[in-house]
Amino acid sequence: MPTAVYEINTGIVDRLLVPWGKELTAAAAKSILAIQFTDAEQDRIEELVAQSKRSKLTKDRKKELEEYLRWSYLLDKLHAKARLILKRRSA
């Protein structure tokens, strides 16, 4: 995927997730890990990325890809936090 296409303040996201390490149950962490893009959304992301690599994105498609990347980044952060919680609880 293209990098640096989107802007998210990572410090804010990290600070928002800090309390989760103490309060999330294993079941809640597993539920977070279940949040995924659908197959159709994954296909669309791949299509947009391919178009981006060929410099064929329209303005609207670029916005769409940027939005997917923002959400993908947030999901990555949430999933990482959930995996860490599960690892700590199993230790």
C-alpha positions as CSV (number, residue, x, y, z in Angstrom):
1,M,0.0,0.0,0.0
2,P,1.2,3.6,-0.5
3,T,2.7,5.2,2.5
4,A,2.2,8.7,3.9
5,V,-1.0,9.2,1.8
6,Y,-3.0,10.0,4.9
7,E,-2.5,12.0,8.0
8,I,-3.4,10.8,11.5
9,N,-1.9,12.1,14.7
10,T,-0.4,8.8,16.0
11,G,0.2,10.4,19.5
12,I,-3.6,11.0,19.9
13,V,-4.5,7.5,18.8
14,D,-1.9,6.0,21.2
15,R,-3.1,8.1,24.1
16,L,-6.7,7.1,23.4
17,L,-5.8,3.4,23.6
18,V,-3.7,3.6,26.8
19,P,-6.6,2.8,29.2
20,W,-7.5,-0.3,27.2
21,G,-4.6,-2.3,28.5
22,K,-6.0,-2.2,32.0
23,E,-9.7,-2.5,31.2
24,L,-10.3,-4.7,28.2
25,T,-11.3,-8.3,28.8
26,A,-10.0,-11.1,26.6
27,A,-13.5,-11.4,25.0
28,A,-13.5,-7.7,24.1
29,A,-10.0,-8.0,22.7
30,K,-11.1,-11.0,20.5
31,S,-14.1,-9.0,19.4
32,I,-11.9,-6.2,18.3
33,L,-9.7,-8.6,16.3
34,A,-12.9,-9.7,14.5
35,I,-13.4,-6.3,13.0
36,Q,-12.2,-6.5,9.5
37,F,-12.8,-5.0,6.0
38,T,-15.2,-7.2,4.0
39,D,-13.8,-9.1,1.0
40,A,-15.4,-6.6,-1.3
41,E,-13.7,-3.7,0.6
42,Q,-10.4,-5.6,0.4
43,D,-10.8,-6.0,-3.3
44,R,-11.7,-2.3,-3.7
45,I,-8.6,-1.3,-1.7
46,E,-6.4,-3.5,-3.9
47,E,-8.0,-2.0,-7.0
48,L,-7.4,1.6,-5.8
49,V,-3.8,0.8,-4.8
50,A,-3.1,-0.7,-8.2
51,Q,-4.6,2.4,-9.9
52,S,-2.5,4.6,-7.6
53,K,0.7,2.8,-8.6
54,R,-0.2,3.5,-12.2
55,S,-1.0,7.1,-11.4
56,K,-4.6,6.5,-12.6
57,L,-6.5,7.7,-9.6
58,T,-9.2,10.4,-10.1
59,K,-9.6,12.9,-7.3
60,D,-12.6,11.1,-5.9
61,R,-10.8,7.7,-5.9
62,K,-7.8,9.2,-4.2
63,K,-10.0,10.5,-1.5
64,E,-11.6,7.1,-1.2
65,L,-8.2,5.4,-0.9
66,E,-7.1,7.9,1.7
67,E,-10.2,7.1,3.7
68,Y,-9.6,3.4,3.6
69,L,-6.0,4.0,4.6
70,R,-7.1,6.0,7.6
71,W,-9.4,3.3,8.8
72,S,-6.9,0.6,8.0
73,Y,-4.3,2.4,10.2
74,L,-6.8,2.7,13.0
75,L,-7.8,-1.0,12.7
76,D,-4.1,-1.9,12.8
77,K,-3.6,0.1,16.0
78,L,-6.7,-1.5,17.6
79,H,-5.7,-5.0,16.6
80,A,-2.1,-4.5,17.9
81,K,-3.5,-3.4,21.2
82,A,-6.0,-6.3,21.4
83,R,-3.2,-8.8,20.6
84,L,-1.0,-7.3,23.3
85,I,-3.9,-7.6,25.8
86,L,-4.5,-11.2,24.9
87,K,-0.8,-12.0,25.2
88,R,-0.5,-10.4,28.6
89,R,-3.6,-12.2,29.9
90,S,-2.4,-15.6,28.7
91,A,1.0,-15.1,30.4
